[in-house]
């Protein structure tokens, strides 16, 4: 089994906090560059990003070429894309707006083979990437890939034990921006508020109680470090657009400071 395919085992066993890239710009070459950095994984954001299926499949290949696991966040309710992305070689699926145990069971049905789910057969690219025979892939796919339910609403937070109790749900992903909107009844986007910290720490505790892992989005590296201290197993250290613009800003400011002699 390759190091890539050890990702699922590592995150399930809470073996050290992981930091993932997050990419919404549909460019496989950009993904290739980020995958060369010391990220533990790369998430393709198909919910708010502009990825289509062919571009996402190419990006999965670029991430795997770099020896990293690729994870995809699907659009809301687009469970058909979940199985196609796994067929393309993704190591995990993040599904947004999972608000109940029934929503969680719907995710499992399309991401796990029987007896856990009803995933349809057709993993041609996954077989290529993993170097497994069809029989070996079928026997191991449910263990090699992870189904991650997003908890980002008041309903999901209330139903967190039911969601985590669904067999086949491997972990959750907290979306703190949407959660802050929900908990403030639409008054604010405040992903770093004290109320959100409390909710996120509660979510980590419930994950530990159920033997599942916890992931979360952070807007930057500093916040990502705080969330790792909370006990999250995988965090995002900001989107690629933020990192790209921050890098450009630093270069411009440095050039102008040196040129002006200040």
Secondary structure, 3 states (H helix, E strand, C coil): CCCHHHHHHHHHCCCCCEEEEEECCCCHHHHHHHHCCCCCEEEEECCCCCCCHHHHHHHHHHHHHCCCEEEEEECCCCHHHHHHHHHCCCCEEEECCCCCHHHHHHHHHHHCCCCCCCCCCCCHHHHHHHCCCHHHHHHHHHHHCEEEEEECCHHHHHCHHHHHCCCCCCEEEECHHHHHHHHCCCCCCCCCCHHHHHHHHHHHHHHHHHCCEEEEEECCHHHHHHHHHHCCCEEEECCHHHHHHHHHHHHHHHHHHHHHCC
